[in-house]
């Protein structure tokens, strides 16, 4: 009975964490007039989940989750906007190419082949782009290293499949119960991606054996500071 009670308490704390991060996400996005606040909120959400994961004490209160998010958001104002808008520009270009491929005069096997290829490229880019945020929150490294690591993470079948399945389940839940999206929306997406990447992505410092060693450095992580690539 005790184990059931403890499991229920952990579940409630996780739900509280997701809801708090979602509220912080919305407030900070609006604080940055959406255009300047959205991508820093994405980066701060990944940093908060990463910090919670590496912390030895998972019994966070809402105040600590909010404080961690706010600290990370302020630190991300410049870097996350550059990173996010660059991603968005590339994604928009790929989406436009896919749109054109479906409204061209080629037709037949060639048209279907080009459209299918672009669909695969767009899907692969979306997975790698999401993984890049998780990598970026975990490792303080040059852009090139971050992108290569994100591609390597996306190439791991278990990571990609689990991410796609969890996102699909989330979308189904939102379609059935819209209130879940209102309460947990963006935070739920980030949490799902973070869970997949940090469980199956093979990032250094997140393996089961390394977790105990990394917890000794959780004080630095609580301030929202990622590790450096050379330290991993």
Backbone torsions as a table, in degrees:
resi	resn	phi	psi	omega
1	UNK	NA	-37.5	179.6
2	UNK	-62.6	-42.0	-179.5
3	UNK	-64.5	-35.6	178.0
4	UNK	-65.8	-42.8	179.9
5	UNK	-64.2	-41.8	179.2
6	UNK	-66.6	-39.9	177.2
7	UNK	-63.0	-39.7	178.0
8	UNK	-65.4	-39.7	178.6
9	UNK	-64.3	-42.4	178.3
10	UNK	-62.3	-42.4	179.2
11	UNK	-61.2	-43.6	180.0
12	UNK	-64.2	-37.2	179.4
13	UNK	-68.6	-36.9	177.2
14	UNK	-65.6	-43.1	178.0
15	UNK	-61.1	-42.1	177.6
16	UNK	-62.3	-40.4	179.1
17	UNK	-62.3	-47.4	-179.4
18	UNK	-62.4	-43.0	-179.7
19	UNK	-66.4	-39.3	179.7
20	UNK	-66.2	-43.3	178.6
21	UNK	-63.9	-37.5	178.7
22	UNK	-64.9	-43.5	177.9
23	UNK	-62.8	-42.5	178.6
24	UNK	-64.5	-37.9	179.2
25	UNK	-59.5	-48.7	-177.9
26	UNK	-65.3	-47.2	-177.6
27	UNK	-62.6	-45.4	-177.3
28	UNK	-72.3	-32.0	175.4
29	UNK	-63.8	-44.0	177.4
30	UNK	-66.8	-34.4	179.0
31	UNK	-63.8	-28.3	177.2
32	UNK	-96.4	21.7	-179.7
33	UNK	55.2	33.4	178.2
34	UNK	66.4	-57.7	-175.7
35	UNK	-60.1	-43.1	-178.6
36	UNK	-97.3	-8.4	-175.7
37	UNK	-105.7	-18.0	-174.0
38	UNK	-67.7	-55.9	-175.4
39	UNK	-66.8	-37.9	172.0
40	UNK	-60.5	-31.8	177.0
41	UNK	-68.9	-37.2	175.8
42	UNK	-61.8	-48.5	179.3
43	UNK	-62.6	-40.4	180.0
44	UNK	-66.8	-36.0	178.3
45	UNK	-64.5	-45.0	177.6
46	UNK	-62.8	-41.0	179.4
47	UNK	-63.7	-40.1	-179.8
48	UNK	-65.7	-43.9	177.4
49	UNK	-63.8	-41.7	179.6
50	UNK	-63.8	-41.5	179.1
51	UNK	-63.9	-43.9	178.2
52	UNK	-62.7	-40.9	-178.6
53	UNK	-63.1	-41.2	-176.7
54	UNK	-83.7	-11.3	-179.7
55	UNK	-74.8	139.1	178.5
56	UNK	-68.1	-31.5	179.4
57	UNK	-100.9	110.0	179.9
58	UNK	-92.2	1.7	-179.2
59	UNK	-86.6	61.6	-179.0
60	UNK	-74.2	146.5	169.0
61	UNK	-92.2	162.7	-178.8
62	UNK	-59.2	-35.8	-178.4
63	UNK	-62.4	-39.9	-179.4
64	UNK	-69.5	-40.6	178.2
65	UNK	-61.9	-43.6	-179.9
66	UNK	-64.8	-44.3	-179.1
67	UNK	-62.4	-42.7	178.5
68	UNK	-63.1	-43.5	178.6
69	UNK	-61.7	-47.0	-176.7
70	UNK	-63.2	-42.8	178.6
71	UNK	-61.3	-44.2	180.0
72	UNK	-67.4	-38.0	-179.0
73	UNK	-62.4	-43.5	179.5
74	UNK	-64.6	-37.9	179.7
75	UNK	-71.7	-21.4	-174.5
76	UNK	-95.1	-1.6	-170.7
77	UNK	-53.8	-41.8	-179.2
78	UNK	-88.4	-55.4	-174.1
79	UNK	-60.7	-43.2	-177.7
80	UNK	-68.4	-35.3	178.1
81	UNK	-67.0	-41.8	176.9
82	UNK	-62.9	-46.2	-177.9
83	UNK	-65.5	-47.0	-175.5
84	UNK	-68.8	-42.9	-179.2
85	UNK	-70.2	-31.0	174.4
86	UNK	-65.8	-43.4	175.5
87	UNK	-59.9	-44.8	-178.1
88	UNK	-62.8	-38.4	179.9
89	UNK	-64.2	-45.7	178.8
90	UNK	-64.4	-43.4	179.5
91	UNK	-62.1	-40.1	178.5
92	UNK	-64.6	-39.0	178.3
93	UNK	-64.2	-44.1	178.7
94	UNK	-65.6	-40.3	178.9
95	UNK	-65.0	-38.0	178.1
96	UNK	-66.0	-40.9	176.9
97	UNK	-61.2	-41.4	178.9
98	UNK	-64.6	-40.3	178.3
99	UNK	-62.1	-45.4	179.5
100	UNK	-63.3	-37.4	-178.7
101	UNK	-64.8	-26.8	179.7
102	UNK	-89.2	-4.0	178.6
103	UNK	-131.0	43.1	179.1
104	UNK	-108.5	177.7	-176.9
105	UNK	-99.1	5.9	-177.9
106	UNK	-65.4	-56.8	179.6
107	UNK	64.3	-176.7	176.6
108	UNK	60.1	-155.2	-176.3
109	UNK	-65.6	-39.9	-178.3
110	UNK	-62.2	-47.9	180.0
111	UNK	-60.9	-44.4	179.3
112	UNK	-64.4	-40.5	179.6
113	UNK	-63.5	-45.4	179.3
114	UNK	-63.8	-44.0	179.5
115	UNK	-62.3	-43.4	179.2
116	UNK	-64.7	-40.6	179.0
117	UNK	-62.8	-44.3	179.5
118	UNK	-67.0	-32.3	176.6
119	UNK	-64.4	-43.9	178.3
120	UNK	-63.2	-42.8	179.3
121	UNK	-62.1	-44.3	179.1
122	UNK	-62.6	-43.7	179.8
123	UNK	-64.9	-43.7	178.3
124	UNK	-63.1	-39.4	178.6
125	UNK	-64.7	-40.7	-179.8
126	UNK	-61.9	-42.8	179.1
127	UNK	-65.2	-46.2	-179.8
128	UNK	-65.0	-37.3	-179.8
129	UNK	-65.4	-41.5	177.0
130	UNK	-66.8	-42.8	179.0
131	UNK	-63.0	-32.2	-179.0
132	UNK	-61.6	-34.2	178.1
133	UNK	-66.9	-39.4	178.1
134	UNK	-66.6	-41.8	178.0
135	UNK	-63.7	-44.3	-178.5
136	UNK	-61.8	-36.5	178.9
137	UNK	-72.3	-26.1	-175.7
138	UNK	-89.9	-32.8	-173.3
139	UNK	-129.1	129.3	173.0
140	UNK	-89.5	100.9	-172.3
141	UNK	-145.3	164.8	175.4
142	UNK	-59.9	157.4	-176.5
143	UNK	-57.3	-43.4	-179.0
144	UNK	-59.1	-43.7	179.2
145	UNK	-63.3	-43.2	-179.3
146	UNK	-60.7	-44.3	-178.6
147	UNK	-67.2	-41.5	178.2
148	UNK	-63.1	-41.5	179.0
149	UNK	-64.8	-38.6	179.0
150	UNK	-64.1	-41.4	177.8
151	UNK	-64.3	-41.4	178.4
152	UNK	-62.8	-40.2	177.7
153	UNK	-64.2	-44.4	-179.4
154	UNK	-65.0	-24.9	-180.0
155	UNK	-79.9	-7.8	176.6
156	UNK	-81.6	116.5	-172.0
157	UNK	-58.5	-46.6	-177.5
158	UNK	-61.7	-37.3	-179.5
159	UNK	-66.8	-49.9	-178.3
160	UNK	-65.0	-45.1	-179.2
161	UNK	-63.0	-45.6	-179.9
162	UNK	-63.7	-38.3	179.0
163	UNK	-64.6	-47.3	-178.7
164	UNK	-64.3	-43.3	-179.2
165	UNK	-64.1	-45.6	-179.1
166	UNK	-65.4	-39.4	176.8
167	UNK	-65.9	-38.1	177.1
168	UNK	-63.9	-43.1	177.9
169	UNK	-63.3	-40.9	178.5
170	UNK	-60.9	-44.9	179.3
171	UNK	-62.8	-38.8	177.8
172	UNK	-64.4	-42.8	178.6
173	UNK	-61.6	-42.9	179.4
174	UNK	-62.8	-38.5	-179.2
175	UNK	-67.5	-30.2	179.5
176	UNK	-85.2	-37.9	-177.8
177	UNK	-132.1	85.8	-177.1
178	UNK	-56.6	-26.4	179.0
179	UNK	-62.0	-28.9	178.3
180	UNK	-65.2	-38.9	178.2
181	UNK	-65.6	-40.9	179.9
182	UNK	-62.4	-40.7	-175.8
183	UNK	-80.9	-32.9	-171.3
184	UNK	-128.0	-4.2	-170.9
185	UNK	-29.0	-90.8	-176.0
186	UNK	-58.5	-38.0	179.7
187	UNK	-63.8	-36.2	179.1
188	UNK	-65.7	-40.6	178.0
189	UNK	-62.7	-49.0	-179.8
190	UNK	-63.1	-41.3	179.9
191	UNK	-62.7	-40.0	179.0
192	UNK	-64.7	-46.5	179.8
193	UNK	-64.0	-45.2	179.9
194	UNK	-61.4	-42.2	179.2
195	UNK	-61.2	-43.9	-179.4
196	UNK	-66.8	-47.3	-176.8
197	UNK	-68.2	-44.5	-176.6
198	UNK	-76.0	-16.2	177.2
199	UNK	-92.7	-43.1	-173.5
200	UNK	-117.3	-2.1	-175.2
201	UNK	-76.7	-14.9	178.9
202	UNK	69.0	25.8	178.2
203	UNK	-69.9	139.7	179.8
204	UNK	-63.4	139.3	178.5
205	UNK	92.7	-3.9	-179.3
206	UNK	-117.6	3.4	176.0
207	UNK	-68.2	157.4	-175.8
208	UNK	-55.3	-43.5	-179.0
209	UNK	-70.7	-33.3	-177.2
210	UNK	-77.1	-18.5	-176.8
211	UNK	-60.5	-42.0	-178.7
212	UNK	-63.9	-35.1	178.4
213	UNK	-73.5	-35.7	-178.5
214	UNK	-71.0	-26.7	-178.8
215	UNK	-63.7	-24.9	177.2
216	UNK	-65.2	-22.4	179.7
217	UNK	-101.5	15.9	-175.9
218	UNK	-66.7	-20.8	178.3
219	UNK	-63.1	-42.6	177.2
220	UNK	-68.3	-36.7	179.5
221	UNK	-66.5	-32.2	-178.4
222	UNK	-64.0	-22.3	178.2
223	UNK	-85.1	1.8	176.6
224	UNK	84.1	18.0	-177.7
225	UNK	-98.7	118.6	177.8
226	UNK	-74.4	160.4	177.2
227	UNK	-73.3	161.0	175.5
228	UNK	-89.4	156.0	-178.7
229	UNK	-62.8	-34.6	-178.1
230	UNK	-72.6	-18.8	-178.0
231	UNK	-88.4	-6.5	-177.0
232	UNK	-100.5	NA	NA
